[in-house]
Amino acid sequence: MKTKIISFLAIVLLSGTMAFGQGTGTTGMRFGILGGVNMQNLNGTDSNGDKLENNLLIGFHAGVNVLIPIAPEFYFQPGLLFSTKGAKNEDVVLGTTLTTTTNLSYIELPLNFVYRGALGNGFVLVGFGPYAGYAIGGKVKIEGGSVAVENDIEFKNVVETSDDLLVPYYKAFDAGANVFAGYEMAAGLFFQLNAQLGLIKINPEDKRIIDDQTSVKNTGFGLSLGYRF
């Protein structure tokens, strides 16, 4: 299943590239590779409707994208990324501090529109657009004192009353919005500041909880460094 999803995203990326390239009649496409650091969080509410008090989790992203001209100084930029997300939470239970770390790994397809205008010897970059992501793995680790327990995340849309109480559950699909700003040097090296806002809940419907008010969404920002050729 994971292989099929990754293949599908790659086909969408290539199809979008060909379609836009043919539609604009230009040959100015430029490919890029990039990677960098993520500072992610899981925001929203718990099952009682109380605000989640999570801390940022540091992760990373890496991938490729392509700049496709659509108008002078304006581009369509599809990409394909591997990105890690999640959050940390600390809570005191019976005098012991429990640290819960949630790690999620995604394959993401950002579809950004970019302004790339000349500035100095390079170009200023400003972009925005939607993204879609599919989780391919994850773990939840709980540490307290000298004890640590780690469980694999199971991805499903509905948690049944008979499902294991010790297994953490999330939805695999995620979607939201990107925005970024940066600078590209004449030699092709570029850097950018990124922000991302998840727009759909990644927690499944949980039939084990009456009047469940849980709402969990990915949010975060980061820094990318890349090279365009």
Residue frames as a rotation matrix with the C-alpha (Angstrom) as fourth column:
MET 1
0.565 0.825 0.000 0.00
0.825 -0.565 0.000 0.00
0.000 0.000 -1.000 0.00
LYS 2
0.454 -0.464 -0.760 2.76
0.153 -0.800 0.580 2.43
-0.878 -0.380 -0.292 0.91
THR 3
-0.622 -0.726 0.295 4.59
0.375 0.054 0.925 1.69
-0.688 0.686 0.239 -2.35
LYS 4
-0.154 0.657 0.738 1.40
0.979 0.001 0.203 2.36
0.132 0.754 -0.643 -4.33
ILE 5
0.774 0.452 -0.443 0.87
0.546 -0.831 0.105 5.71
-0.321 -0.324 -0.890 -2.60
ILE 6
0.030 -0.856 -0.516 4.48
0.047 -0.515 0.856 6.81
-0.998 -0.049 0.025 -3.23
SER 7
-0.687 -0.255 0.681 4.19
0.631 0.255 0.733 5.75
-0.360 0.933 -0.015 -6.88
PHE 8
0.288 0.891 0.352 0.93
0.955 -0.294 -0.037 7.66
0.070 0.346 -0.935 -7.21
LEU 9
0.694 -0.068 -0.716 2.45
0.239 -0.917 0.319 10.85
-0.679 -0.392 -0.621 -5.81
ALA 10
-0.410 -0.910 -0.070 5.42
0.139 -0.138 0.981 10.55
-0.902 0.392 0.183 -8.15
ILE 11
-0.460 0.325 0.826 3.08
0.886 0.225 0.405 10.12
-0.054 0.919 -0.391 -11.14
VAL 12
0.666 0.729 -0.158 1.09
0.730 -0.680 -0.063 13.20
-0.153 -0.074 -0.985 -10.08
LEU 13
0.299 -0.654 -0.695 4.31
0.049 -0.717 0.695 15.21
-0.953 -0.242 -0.182 -9.83
LEU 14
-0.711 -0.632 0.309 5.51
0.300 0.125 0.946 14.14
-0.636 0.765 0.101 -13.28
SER 15
-0.143 0.755 0.640 2.09
0.989 0.085 0.120 14.59
0.037 0.650 -0.759 -14.86
GLY 16
0.730 0.402 -0.552 1.79
0.499 -0.866 0.029 18.10
-0.466 -0.297 -0.833 -13.41
THR 17
-0.131 -0.881 -0.454 5.24
0.022 -0.461 0.887 18.97
-0.991 0.106 0.080 -14.70
MET 18
-0.752 -0.151 0.642 4.44
0.589 0.284 0.756 17.79
-0.297 0.947 -0.125 -18.24
ALA 19
0.202 0.939 0.278 1.04
0.979 -0.193 -0.057 19.48
0.000 0.283 -0.959 -18.28
PHE 20
0.691 0.039 -0.722 2.29
0.250 -0.950 0.189 22.87
-0.678 -0.311 -0.666 -17.18
GLY 21
-0.390 -0.911 -0.133 5.35
0.087 -0.181 0.980 22.66
-0.917 0.370 0.150 -19.41
GLN 22
-0.610 0.229 0.759 3.18
0.789 0.266 0.554 21.96
-0.075 0.936 -0.343 -22.45
GLY 23
0.441 0.896 -0.053 0.64
0.892 -0.444 -0.081 24.59
-0.096 -0.012 -0.995 -21.49
THR 24
0.547 -0.261 -0.795 3.15
0.108 -0.920 0.376 27.42
-0.830 -0.292 -0.475 -21.17
GLY 25
0.926 -0.213 0.313 5.15
0.332 0.059 -0.941 26.58
0.182 0.975 0.125 -24.27
THR 26
0.617 -0.747 0.249 8.39
-0.773 -0.634 0.013 27.39
0.148 -0.200 -0.968 -22.46
THR 27
0.562 -0.535 -0.631 11.63
0.274 0.840 -0.469 25.50
0.781 0.091 0.618 -21.99
GLY 28
-0.111 -0.648 0.754 12.74
-0.476 -0.631 -0.612 27.32
0.872 -0.427 -0.238 -18.84
MET 29
0.890 0.442 -0.109 12.00
-0.137 0.489 0.862 24.60
0.434 -0.752 0.496 -16.31
ARG 30
-0.203 -0.956 0.212 14.59
-0.604 -0.048 -0.796 24.27
0.771 -0.289 -0.568 -13.53
PHE 31
0.549 0.348 -0.760 14.91
0.237 0.807 0.541 21.36
0.801 -0.477 0.360 -11.16
GLY 32
-0.016 -0.534 0.846 15.98
-0.774 -0.529 -0.349 21.59
0.633 -0.660 -0.404 -7.54
ILE 33
0.079 -0.001 -0.997 17.03
0.552 0.833 0.043 19.40
0.830 -0.554 0.066 -4.65
LEU 34
-0.098 -0.047 0.994 16.56
-0.592 -0.800 -0.096 20.56
0.800 -0.598 0.051 -1.07
GLY 35
0.085 0.143 -0.986 16.67
0.668 0.726 0.162 19.52
0.739 -0.673 -0.034 2.54
GLY 36
-0.427 -0.259 0.867 16.51
-0.341 -0.842 -0.419 21.08
0.838 -0.474 0.271 5.94
VAL 37
-0.963 0.003 -0.269 15.20
0.254 0.335 -0.907 21.15
0.088 -0.942 -0.323 9.46
ASN 38
-0.072 0.985 0.157 11.57
0.185 -0.142 0.972 21.00
0.980 0.099 -0.172 10.63
MET 39
-0.997 -0.014 0.081 10.21
-0.077 -0.179 -0.981 22.42
0.028 -0.984 0.177 13.87
GLN 40
-0.481 0.842 -0.244 6.82
-0.069 0.241 0.968 20.76
0.874 0.482 -0.057 14.15
ASN 41
-0.866 0.308 0.394 3.92
-0.422 -0.025 -0.906 20.54
-0.269 -0.951 0.151 16.55
LEU 42
-0.604 0.786 -0.128 0.55
0.575 0.542 0.613 18.85
0.552 0.297 -0.780 16.94
ASN 43
-0.956 0.275 0.102 -2.05
-0.286 -0.802 -0.524 21.46
-0.062 -0.530 0.846 17.80
GLY 44
-0.363 0.908 -0.210 -5.72
-0.138 0.171 0.976 21.24
0.922 0.383 0.064 18.63
THR 45
0.005 0.476 0.879 -7.82
-0.979 -0.175 0.101 19.81
0.202 -0.862 0.466 21.44
ASP 46
-0.950 -0.301 0.087 -7.98
-0.313 0.905 -0.286 16.60
0.008 -0.299 -0.954 23.47
SER 47
-0.671 0.708 -0.220 -11.00
0.516 0.659 0.547 14.33
0.532 0.254 -0.808 23.96
ASN 48
-0.143 0.606 -0.783 -12.45
0.914 -0.222 -0.339 16.75
-0.378 -0.764 -0.522 26.56
GLY 49
0.668 0.371 0.645 -12.09
0.656 -0.702 -0.275 19.76
0.351 0.607 -0.713 24.28
ASP 50
0.743 -0.480 -0.466 -9.13
0.102 -0.607 0.788 21.19
-0.661 -0.634 -0.402 26.23
LYS 51
0.795 -0.487 -0.362 -6.31
-0.578 -0.427 -0.695 22.81
0.184 0.762 -0.621 24.26
LEU 52
0.773 -0.601 -0.203 -3.31
0.585 0.799 -0.135 20.57
0.243 -0.014 0.970 23.62
GLU 53
0.829 -0.559 0.027 -0.17
-0.501 -0.719 0.482 21.78
-0.250 -0.413 -0.876 25.41
ASN 54
0.770 -0.558 0.310 2.51
0.619 0.771 -0.149 20.20
-0.156 0.306 0.939 23.24
ASN 55
0.322 -0.769 -0.553 6.08
-0.244 -0.631 0.736 21.30
-0.915 -0.102 -0.391 22.59
LEU 56
0.592 -0.171 -0.787 7.92
-0.806 -0.142 -0.575 21.59
-0.013 0.975 -0.221 19.28
LEU 57
0.565 -0.452 0.690 9.67
0.206 0.887 0.412 18.53
-0.799 -0.091 0.595 17.90
ILE 58
0.057 -0.638 -0.768 12.74
-0.807 -0.482 0.340 18.94
-0.587 0.601 -0.542 15.70
GLY 59
0.486 0.106 0.868 12.75
0.325 0.900 -0.291 16.84
-0.811 0.423 0.403 12.52
PHE 60
-0.580 -0.711 -0.398 13.89
-0.182 -0.362 0.914 17.12
-0.794 0.602 0.080 8.92
HIS 61
0.694 0.713 0.106 12.75
-0.039 0.184 -0.982 17.13
-0.719 0.677 0.155 5.30
ALA 62
-0.536 -0.831 -0.149 14.41
-0.256 -0.008 0.967 16.26
-0.805 0.556 -0.208 1.99
GLY 63
0.277 0.677 0.682 13.25
0.520 0.491 -0.699 16.05
-0.808 0.549 -0.216 -1.58
VAL 64
-0.789 -0.458 0.410 13.01
0.565 -0.278 0.777 17.56
-0.241 0.844 0.478 -5.05
ASN 65
0.275 0.889 -0.367 10.96
0.335 -0.446 -0.830 20.16
-0.901 0.105 -0.421 -6.88
VAL 66
-0.479 -0.373 0.795 10.73
0.872 -0.096 0.480 21.83
-0.103 0.923 0.371 -10.27
LEU 67
-0.306 0.317 -0.898 10.13
0.006 -0.942 -0.334 25.46
-0.952 -0.108 0.286 -11.26
ILE 68
-0.359 0.298 0.884 7.80
0.914 0.302 0.270 25.75
-0.187 0.906 -0.381 -14.26
PRO 69
-0.954 -0.036 -0.298 7.33
0.012 -0.996 0.083 29.24
-0.299 0.076 0.951 -15.80
ILE 70
-0.174 0.945 0.277 3.72
0.948 0.237 -0.212 30.38
-0.266 0.226 -0.937 -16.15
ALA 71
0.875 0.316 0.366 4.25
0.407 -0.890 -0.206 34.17
0.261 0.330 -0.907 -16.52
PRO 72
0.067 -0.898 0.435 7.18
0.071 -0.430 -0.900 36.59
0.995 0.092 0.035 -16.24
GLU 73
-0.615 -0.518 0.594 8.65
-0.553 -0.253 -0.794 36.10
0.562 -0.817 -0.131 -12.73
PHE 74
0.068 0.693 0.717 5.86
-0.947 0.270 -0.172 33.69
-0.313 -0.668 0.675 -11.74
TYR 75
-0.635 -0.433 -0.640 6.17
-0.591 0.805 0.041 29.92
0.498 0.405 -0.767 -11.54
PHE 76
0.728 0.682 0.074 4.34
-0.614 0.600 0.513 26.75
0.306 -0.419 0.855 -10.63
GLN 77
-0.370 -0.928 0.051 6.47
-0.802 0.292 -0.521 24.58
0.468 -0.233 -0.852 -8.32
PRO 78
0.827 0.544 -0.143 5.38
-0.411 0.758 0.506 20.99
0.384 -0.359 0.851 -7.63
GLY 79
-0.254 -0.942 0.220 7.61
-0.883 0.134 -0.450 18.88
0.395 -0.309 -0.866 -5.41
LEU 80
0.651 0.353 -0.672 8.01
-0.042 0.901 0.432 15.56
0.758 -0.253 0.602 -3.66
LEU 81
-0.150 -0.676 0.721 9.32
-0.773 -0.374 -0.512 15.47
0.616 -0.635 -0.466 -0.09
PHE 82
0.087 0.116 -0.989 10.02
0.620 0.771 0.145 13.10
0.780 -0.626 -0.005 2.75
SER 83
-0.270 -0.092 0.959 9.20
-0.444 -0.871 -0.208 14.96
0.854 -0.482 0.194 5.97
THR 84
-0.451 0.095 -0.887 9.15
0.710 0.641 -0.292 14.07
0.541 -0.762 -0.357 9.67
LYS 85
-0.205 0.517 0.831 6.61
-0.411 -0.816 0.407 15.66
0.888 -0.258 0.380 12.01
GLY 86
0.015 0.295 -0.955 5.16
0.699 0.680 0.221 15.24
0.715 -0.671 -0.196 15.48
ALA 87
0.330 0.121 0.936 5.35
-0.472 -0.838 0.274 16.79
0.818 -0.533 -0.219 18.94
LYS 88
-0.651 -0.477 -0.591 6.52
0.356 0.496 -0.792 16.36
0.670 -0.726 -0.153 22.53
ASN 89
0.356 0.778 0.517 4.40
-0.321 -0.418 0.850 16.52
0.878 -0.468 0.101 25.64
GLU 90
-0.775 -0.578 -0.255 5.29
0.084 0.305 -0.949 16.52
0.626 -0.757 -0.188 29.34
ASP 91
0.313 0.900 0.302 2.84
-0.450 -0.140 0.882 15.61
0.836 -0.412 0.361 32.07
VAL 92
-0.731 -0.526 0.435 3.20
-0.607 0.211 -0.766 14.81
0.311 -0.824 -0.473 35.77
VAL 93
0.366 0.812 -0.454 1.47
-0.435 0.580 0.688 11.59
0.822 -0.055 0.566 36.89
LEU 94
0.941 0.070 -0.331 1.73
0.247 0.527 0.813 10.50
0.231 -0.847 0.479 40.54
GLY 95
0.731 -0.654 -0.198 4.80
-0.208 -0.489 0.847 12.66
-0.650 -0.578 -0.493 41.01
THR 96
-0.182 -0.791 0.584 6.60
0.504 0.434 0.746 11.28
-0.844 0.430 0.320 37.95
THR 97
0.033 0.123 -0.992 7.21
-0.641 -0.759 -0.115 13.39
-0.767 0.639 0.054 34.84
LEU 98
0.121 0.091 0.988 6.12
0.559 0.816 -0.144 11.51
-0.820 0.570 0.047 31.73
THR 99
-0.313 -0.285 -0.906 7.49
-0.581 -0.698 0.420 12.66
-0.752 0.657 0.053 28.37
THR 100
0.320 0.503 0.803 5.52
0.426 0.681 -0.596 11.56
-0.846 0.533 0.004 25.33
THR 101
-0.458 -0.535 -0.709 7.20
-0.477 -0.525 0.705 11.93
-0.750 0.662 -0.015 21.93
THR 102
0.516 0.681 0.520 5.15
0.219 0.482 -0.848 11.41
-0.828 0.552 0.099 18.78
ASN 103
-0.540 -0.723 -0.431 7.08
-0.363 -0.261 0.894 10.91
-0.759 0.640 -0.121 15.54
LEU 104
0.564 0.736 0.375 5.32
0.171 0.341 -0.924 10.78
-0.808 0.586 0.066 12.17
SER 105
-0.630 -0.775 -0.052 6.95
0.038 -0.097 0.995 10.27
-0.776 0.625 0.091 8.75
TYR 106
0.483 0.868 -0.113 5.24
0.044 -0.153 -0.987 11.57
-0.875 0.471 -0.112 5.61
ILE 107
-0.632 -0.416 0.654 5.62
0.734 -0.050 0.677 11.56
-0.249 0.908 0.337 1.85
GLU 108
0.089 0.652 -0.753 4.36
0.314 -0.736 -0.600 15.00
-0.945 -0.183 -0.270 0.79
LEU 109
-0.273 -0.048 0.961 3.33
0.958 -0.107 0.267 16.60
0.090 0.993 0.076 -2.49
PRO 110
-0.142 0.204 -0.968 3.51
0.337 -0.910 -0.242 20.42
-0.931 -0.361 0.061 -2.24
LEU 111
-0.027 0.224 0.974 1.97
0.994 -0.096 0.050 22.36
0.105 0.970 -0.220 -5.14
ASN 112
0.021 -0.087 -0.996 3.22
0.583 -0.809 0.083 25.92
-0.812 -0.582 0.034 -4.78
PHE 113
0.685 0.096 0.722 2.97
0.636 -0.563 -0.528 29.10
0.356 0.821 -0.446 -6.81
VAL 114
0.146 -0.816 -0.559 6.16
0.842 -0.194 0.503 31.14
-0.519 -0.545 0.659 -6.65
TYR 115
0.996 -0.069 0.063 7.20
-0.032 -0.885 -0.465 34.72
0.088 0.461 -0.883 -7.32
ARG 116
0.321 -0.946 0.040 10.89
0.808 0.295 0.510 34.75
-0.494 -0.132 0.859 -8.32
GLY 117
0.966 0.105 0.235 12.07
0.209 -0.855 -0.475 38.30
0.151 0.508 -0.848 -8.91
ALA 118
0.166 -0.976 0.142 15.57
0.631 -0.006 -0.776 39.58
0.758 0.218 0.615 -9.57
LEU 119
0.986 0.008 0.165 17.30
-0.120 -0.654 0.747 41.12
0.113 -0.757 -0.644 -6.54
GLY 120
0.331 -0.940 0.084 21.00
-0.622 -0.150 0.768 41.91
-0.710 -0.306 -0.634 -6.55
ASN 121
-0.544 -0.622 -0.563 22.89
-0.839 0.380 0.390 39.04
-0.029 0.685 -0.728 -8.18
GLY 122
-0.975 0.216 0.053 20.13
0.211 0.974 -0.079 36.55
-0.068 -0.066 -0.996 -7.45
PHE 123
-0.423 0.903 0.076 16.40
-0.097 -0.129 0.987 36.21
0.901 0.410 0.142 -6.96
VAL 124
-0.732 0.343 0.588 13.97
-0.651 -0.100 -0.752 36.76
-0.199 -0.934 0.297 -4.11
LEU 125
-0.741 0.459 -0.489 11.54
0.119 0.807 0.578 33.88
0.661 0.371 -0.653 -3.63
VAL 126
-0.658 0.640 0.396 8.00
-0.651 -0.220 -0.727 34.08
-0.378 -0.736 0.561 -2.23
GLY 127
-0.728 0.351 -0.590 5.68
-0.261 0.653 0.711 31.11
0.634 0.672 -0.383 -2.53
PHE 128
-0.497 0.630 0.597 2.41
-0.687 0.136 -0.714 29.63
-0.531 -0.765 0.365 -1.30
GLY 129
-0.264 0.497 -0.827 0.10
-0.747 0.437 0.501 26.76
0.611 0.749 0.256 -2.10
PRO 130
0.682 0.593 0.427 -1.51
-0.731 0.546 0.409 23.54
0.010 -0.592 0.806 -0.87
TYR 131
-0.597 -0.772 -0.217 0.14
-0.762 0.631 -0.147 20.28
0.250 0.078 -0.965 0.08
ALA 132
0.719 0.688 -0.097 -1.04
-0.617 0.696 0.369 16.69
0.321 -0.205 0.925 0.45
GLY 133
-0.405 -0.892 0.200 0.75
-0.881 0.321 -0.347 14.13
0.246 -0.317 -0.916 2.55
TYR 134
0.679 0.547 -0.490 0.56
-0.384 0.833 0.397 10.44
0.626 -0.081 0.776 3.33
ALA 135
0.281 -0.557 0.782 2.04
-0.932 0.037 0.361 8.95
-0.230 -0.830 -0.508 6.50
ILE 136
0.387 -0.235 -0.892 4.31
-0.448 0.797 -0.405 5.94
0.806 0.556 0.204 5.92
GLY 137
-0.042 -0.396 -0.917 5.36
0.635 0.698 -0.330 5.31
0.771 -0.597 0.222 9.51
GLY 138
0.057 0.024 0.998 5.46
-0.533 -0.844 0.051 6.58
0.844 -0.535 -0.036 13.06
LYS 139
-0.257 -0.180 -0.950 6.10
0.657 0.688 -0.308 5.81
0.709 -0.703 -0.058 16.70
VAL 140
0.545 0.345 0.764 4.98
-0.398 -0.695 0.598 7.10
0.738 -0.630 -0.241 20.09
LYS 141
-0.238 -0.708 -0.665 7.51
0.483 0.507 -0.714 6.86
0.842 -0.491 0.222 22.93
ILE 142
0.748 0.471 0.467 6.62
-0.225 -0.483 0.846 7.41
0.625 -0.738 -0.255 26.58
GLU 143
-0.228 -0.897 -0.380 9.47
0.394 0.271 -0.878 7.94
0.890 -0.350 0.292 29.07
GLY 144
0.650 0.399 0.647 9.22
-0.433 -0.505 0.747 8.28
0.625 -0.765 -0.155 32.82
GLY 145
0.620 -0.530 0.579 12.11
-0.570 0.204 0.796 7.87
-0.540 -0.823 -0.176 35.23
SER 146
-0.499 -0.858 0.119 14.10
-0.594 0.439 0.674 4.82
-0.631 0.266 -0.729 34.10
VAL 147
-0.222 0.538 0.813 11.19
0.466 0.791 -0.396 3.32
-0.857 0.291 -0.426 32.13
ALA 148
-0.526 0.086 -0.846 10.55
-0.691 -0.624 0.366 3.84
-0.497 0.777 0.387 28.41
VAL 149
-0.142 0.570 0.809 7.77
0.413 0.777 -0.475 2.31
-0.900 0.267 -0.346 26.30
GLU 150
-0.621 -0.121 -0.774 7.62
-0.587 -0.583 0.562 2.66
-0.519 0.803 0.291 22.52
ASN 151
-0.051 0.695 0.717 4.74
0.374 0.679 -0.632 1.66
-0.926 0.236 -0.294 20.24
ASP 152
-0.916 -0.185 0.356 4.30
0.388 -0.177 0.905 1.78
-0.104 0.967 0.234 16.47
ILE 153
-0.466 0.778 -0.421 1.52
-0.549 -0.627 -0.552 4.03
-0.694 -0.026 0.720 15.22
GLU 154
-0.580 0.408 0.705 -1.32
0.688 0.709 0.155 2.31
-0.436 0.575 -0.692 13.36
PHE 155
-0.881 0.222 -0.417 -2.97
-0.369 -0.874 0.316 4.35
-0.294 0.433 0.852 10.62
LYS 156
-0.607 0.775 0.178 -6.74
0.783 0.544 0.300 4.07
0.136 0.322 -0.937 10.24
ASN 157
-0.662 0.412 0.626 -9.73
-0.091 -0.873 0.479 6.39
0.744 0.260 0.616 9.83
VAL 158
0.389 0.830 0.400 -11.96
-0.663 -0.049 0.747 4.78
0.639 -0.556 0.531 12.45
VAL 159
-0.813 -0.578 0.074 -10.94
-0.433 0.515 -0.740 3.21
0.389 -0.633 -0.669 15.76
GLU 160
0.075 0.874 -0.480 -13.38
-0.162 0.486 0.859 0.46
0.984 0.013 0.178 16.78
THR 161
0.571 0.244 0.784 -14.40
-0.779 -0.142 0.611 -0.35
0.260 -0.960 0.109 20.35
SER 162
0.979 -0.169 0.115 -12.49
0.127 0.943 0.308 -3.64
-0.160 -0.287 0.945 20.11
ASP 163
0.563 -0.811 0.157 -9.18
0.075 -0.139 -0.987 -2.05
0.823 0.568 -0.017 19.06
ASP 164
0.080 -0.674 -0.734 -6.09
0.901 0.364 -0.236 -2.30
0.427 -0.642 0.637 21.26
LEU 165
0.930 0.330 -0.164 -6.02
0.367 -0.784 0.502 0.39
0.038 -0.526 -0.849 23.97
LEU 166
0.399 -0.862 -0.312 -2.21
0.317 -0.190 0.929 0.56
-0.860 -0.470 0.198 23.97
VAL 167
-0.263 -0.480 0.837 -1.78
0.943 0.054 0.328 1.24
-0.203 0.875 0.439 20.25
PRO 168
-0.349 0.130 -0.928 -1.59
-0.011 -0.991 -0.135 4.90
-0.937 -0.036 0.347 19.12
TYR 169
-0.006 0.468 0.884 -3.84
0.921 0.347 -0.177 5.64
-0.390 0.813 -0.433 16.12
TYR 170
-0.348 -0.040 -0.937 -3.68
-0.205 -0.972 0.117 8.37
-0.915 0.233 0.329 13.47
LYS 171
0.839 0.526 0.141 -5.07
0.090 0.122 -0.988 8.94
-0.537 0.842 0.055 10.01
ALA 172
0.008 -0.874 0.485 -2.55
0.831 0.276 0.484 8.47
-0.557 0.399 0.728 7.21
PHE 173
0.023 0.049 0.999 -3.77
0.873 -0.488 0.003 11.34
0.487 0.872 -0.054 5.00
ASP 174
-0.013 -0.062 -0.998 -2.90
0.643 -0.765 0.038 14.96
-0.766 -0.641 0.050 5.73
ALA 175
-0.028 -0.001 1.000 -3.43
0.895 -0.446 0.025 18.17
0.445 0.895 0.013 3.77
GLY 176
0.394 0.141 -0.908 -2.91
0.669 -0.722 0.178 21.87
-0.630 -0.677 -0.379 4.34
ALA 177
0.959 -0.022 0.282 -1.18
0.171 -0.748 -0.641 25.02
0.225 0.663 -0.714 3.16
ASN 178
0.101 -0.982 -0.161 2.45
0.978 0.069 0.196 26.07
-0.181 -0.177 0.967 2.63
VAL 179
0.982 -0.020 0.189 4.02
0.043 -0.945 -0.323 29.50
0.185 0.326 -0.927 2.60
PHE 180
0.367 -0.915 -0.164 7.72
0.830 0.243 0.501 30.32
-0.419 -0.320 0.850 2.23
ALA 181
0.978 -0.207 -0.036 10.17
-0.203 -0.887 -0.414 33.12
0.053 0.412 -0.909 1.51
GLY 182
0.498 -0.854 0.151 13.83
0.502 0.426 0.753 32.93
-0.707 -0.299 0.641 0.58
TYR 183
0.525 -0.446 -0.725 16.65
-0.692 -0.720 -0.059 33.87
-0.496 0.532 -0.686 -1.74
GLU 184
0.774 -0.291 0.562 18.31
0.503 0.822 -0.267 32.13
-0.384 0.490 0.783 -4.67
MET 185
0.110 -0.840 -0.532 21.88
-0.203 -0.542 0.815 33.00
-0.973 0.019 -0.230 -5.59
ALA 186
0.340 0.001 -0.941 23.07
-0.911 -0.250 -0.329 33.33
-0.235 0.968 -0.084 -9.19
ALA 187
-0.654 -0.705 -0.274 24.96
-0.746 0.662 0.077 30.02
0.127 0.255 -0.959 -8.93
GLY 188
-0.159 0.701 -0.695 21.74
-0.284 0.642 0.713 28.15
0.946 0.311 0.097 -8.05
LEU 189
-0.740 -0.106 -0.665 22.18
0.568 0.432 -0.701 27.78
0.362 -0.896 -0.259 -4.29
PHE 190
-0.195 0.726 0.659 19.04
-0.298 -0.684 0.666 28.83
0.934 -0.067 0.350 -2.42
PHE 191
-0.895 0.055 -0.442 17.65
0.429 0.369 -0.824 28.97
0.118 -0.928 -0.354 1.10
GLN 192
-0.344 0.844 0.412 14.14
-0.246 -0.505 0.827 29.61
0.906 0.183 0.382 2.38
LEU 193
-0.914 0.232 0.334 12.06
-0.328 0.064 -0.942 29.87
-0.240 -0.971 0.017 5.53
ASN 194
-0.630 0.690 -0.356 8.97
0.013 0.468 0.884 27.65
0.776 0.553 -0.303 5.46
ALA 195
-0.710 0.521 0.474 5.69
-0.588 -0.067 -0.806 27.61
-0.389 -0.851 0.354 7.35
GLN 196
-0.752 0.450 -0.482 3.03
-0.059 0.682 0.729 24.93
0.657 0.576 -0.486 7.14
LEU 197
-0.577 0.662 0.478 -0.51
-0.754 -0.208 -0.623 24.77
-0.313 -0.720 0.619 8.46
GLY 198
-0.952 0.306 0.012 -2.42
0.298 0.915 0.272 21.50
0.072 0.263 -0.962 8.50
LEU 199
-0.667 0.744 0.040 -6.07
-0.724 -0.660 0.203 22.04
0.177 0.107 0.978 7.60
ILE 200
0.318 0.791 -0.522 -7.56
-0.494 0.609 0.621 18.62
0.809 0.060 0.584 8.31
LYS 201
0.463 -0.081 0.883 -7.65
-0.848 0.249 0.468 16.48
-0.258 -0.965 0.047 11.45
ILE 202
-0.211 -0.598 -0.773 -5.18
-0.686 0.654 -0.318 13.62
0.696 0.463 -0.548 11.54
ASN 203
-0.805 0.050 0.591 -6.81
-0.463 0.569 -0.680 11.89
-0.370 -0.821 -0.435 14.52
PRO 204
-0.806 0.524 -0.276 -9.28
0.107 0.587 0.803 9.13
0.582 0.618 -0.529 13.59
GLU 205
0.130 0.910 0.394 -12.86
-0.757 -0.166 0.632 8.82
0.641 -0.380 0.667 14.75
ASP 206
-0.867 -0.485 -0.115 -12.64
-0.262 0.641 -0.722 6.91
0.424 -0.595 -0.683 18.04
LYS 207
0.052 0.974 -0.221 -15.73
-0.293 0.227 0.929 4.86
0.955 0.017 0.297 18.85
ARG 208
-0.184 -0.181 -0.966 -14.29
0.761 0.596 -0.257 3.99
0.623 -0.782 0.029 22.26
ILE 209
-0.886 -0.189 -0.424 -14.83
0.418 -0.720 -0.554 7.58
-0.201 -0.668 0.717 23.49
ILE 210
0.139 0.986 0.091 -18.27
0.989 -0.135 -0.054 9.10
-0.041 0.098 -0.994 24.06
ASP 211
0.960 0.273 -0.055 -18.58
0.265 -0.957 -0.122 12.71
-0.086 0.102 -0.991 22.84
ASP 212
0.116 -0.992 0.054 -14.98
0.883 0.128 0.452 12.72
-0.455 -0.005 0.890 21.60
GLN 213
0.943 0.204 -0.262 -13.82
0.110 -0.936 -0.334 16.31
-0.313 0.286 -0.906 20.98
THR 214
0.070 -0.993 0.093 -10.30
0.406 0.114 0.907 15.44
-0.911 -0.026 0.411 19.85
SER 215
0.981 0.100 0.164 -8.94
0.190 -0.372 -0.909 17.55
-0.029 0.923 -0.384 17.00
VAL 216
0.271 -0.960 -0.073 -5.25
0.219 -0.012 0.976 17.18
-0.937 -0.281 0.207 16.09
LYS 217
0.982 0.015 0.188 -3.55
0.186 -0.238 -0.953 18.99
0.030 0.971 -0.237 13.21
ASN 218
0.130 -0.990 0.062 0.04
0.979 0.139 0.152 19.31
-0.159 0.041 0.986 11.99
THR 219
0.990 0.006 0.140 1.61
0.040 -0.969 -0.245 22.76
0.134 0.248 -0.959 12.17
GLY 220
0.435 -0.888 -0.152 5.20
0.650 0.192 0.736 23.90
-0.624 -0.418 0.660 11.94
PHE 221
0.912 -0.286 -0.296 7.96
-0.406 -0.735 -0.543 25.84
-0.062 0.615 -0.786 10.28
GLY 222
0.584 -0.741 0.333 11.48
0.552 0.663 0.506 25.18
-0.596 -0.112 0.795 9.11
LEU 223
0.337 -0.613 -0.715 14.54
-0.658 -0.696 0.287 26.14
-0.673 0.374 -0.638 7.12
SER 224
0.810 -0.037 0.585 15.52
0.387 0.782 -0.488 24.66
-0.439 0.622 0.649 3.75
LEU 225
-0.006 -0.835 -0.551 18.81
-0.594 -0.440 0.673 24.73
-0.804 0.331 -0.493 1.85
GLY 226
0.567 0.297 0.768 18.94
0.351 0.756 -0.552 23.60
-0.745 0.583 0.324 -1.76
TYR 227
-0.584 -0.737 -0.341 20.48
-0.135 -0.326 0.936 23.78
-0.801 0.592 0.091 -5.18
ARG 228
0.582 0.813 0.008 18.73
-0.031 0.032 -0.999 24.52
-0.813 0.581 0.044 -8.48
PHE 229
-0.577 -0.817 0.004 20.05
-0.102 0.077 0.992 23.45
-0.810 0.572 -0.128 -11.87
